[in-house]
Amino acid sequence: MEWLGLLFEVLFLALGVYLYLFAIGKITSTDPKVRKNMQEWRERNGRWIRVAALALIAIMLVNIVLHLQELLK
């Protein structure tokens, strides 16, 4: 059961990395219409998403380190 919790922490870490990459514009679409909508949405919401993604990444990294320390005792 402990490994399941670790798996979810890694998934949330991956979500935080994906959100950060999206917020800074590294993830785009090949469709020009979708790309334009993504860019407009990023301009309106990019700042707070970037901060939230960095916070999620930091929290999940701390949780994973603590979880691994507990499992490897």
C-alpha positions as CSV (number, residue, x, y, z in Angstrom):
1,M,0.0,0.0,0.0
2,E,2.9,2.3,0.7
3,W,4.1,1.9,-2.9
4,L,0.7,3.0,-4.2
5,G,1.1,6.3,-2.3
6,L,4.5,6.7,-3.8
7,L,3.1,6.1,-7.3
8,F,0.5,8.8,-6.8
9,E,3.1,11.2,-5.6
10,V,5.2,10.6,-8.8
11,L,2.1,11.1,-10.9
12,F,1.4,14.4,-9.2
13,L,5.0,15.4,-9.7
14,A,4.6,14.6,-13.4
15,L,1.5,16.7,-13.6
16,G,3.3,19.6,-12.0
17,V,6.1,19.3,-14.5
18,Y,3.6,19.1,-17.4
19,L,1.7,22.2,-16.1
20,Y,5.0,24.1,-15.8
21,L,6.1,23.2,-19.3
22,F,2.7,24.2,-20.6
23,A,2.8,27.5,-18.7
24,I,6.1,28.5,-20.1
25,G,5.1,27.6,-23.7
26,K,7.2,24.4,-24.2
27,I,4.1,22.3,-25.0
28,T,2.3,23.4,-28.1
29,S,-0.1,22.0,-30.7
30,T,0.4,21.4,-34.4
31,D,-3.0,22.9,-35.2
32,P,-2.7,26.7,-35.6
33,K,-6.2,27.4,-34.3
34,V,-5.5,25.3,-31.1
35,R,-2.1,26.9,-30.8
36,K,-3.6,30.4,-30.9
37,N,-6.2,29.5,-28.2
38,M,-3.4,27.9,-26.0
39,Q,-1.3,31.1,-26.4
40,E,-4.2,33.4,-25.4
41,W,-5.1,31.2,-22.5
42,R,-1.4,31.1,-21.4
43,E,-1.2,34.9,-21.6
44,R,-4.3,35.3,-19.3
45,N,-3.4,32.5,-16.8
46,G,0.3,31.7,-17.3
47,R,1.6,33.5,-14.3
48,W,-0.5,31.8,-11.6
49,I,-0.2,28.4,-13.3
50,R,3.6,28.7,-13.3
51,V,3.6,29.5,-9.6
52,A,1.1,26.7,-8.8
53,A,3.1,24.2,-10.9
54,L,6.4,25.1,-9.1
55,A,4.7,24.8,-5.7
56,L,3.3,21.4,-6.7
57,I,6.7,20.2,-8.0
58,A,8.4,21.4,-4.8
59,I,5.8,19.7,-2.5
60,M,5.8,16.5,-4.4
61,L,9.6,16.3,-4.4
62,V,9.7,16.7,-0.6
63,N,7.0,14.1,-0.3
64,I,8.8,11.6,-2.5
65,V,12.1,12.1,-0.6
66,L,10.3,11.6,2.8
67,H,8.4,8.7,1.5
68,L,11.5,7.0,0.1
69,Q,13.3,7.5,3.4
70,E,10.4,5.9,5.2
71,L,10.3,2.9,2.9
72,L,14.0,2.3,2.9
73,K,14.4,2.4,6.7
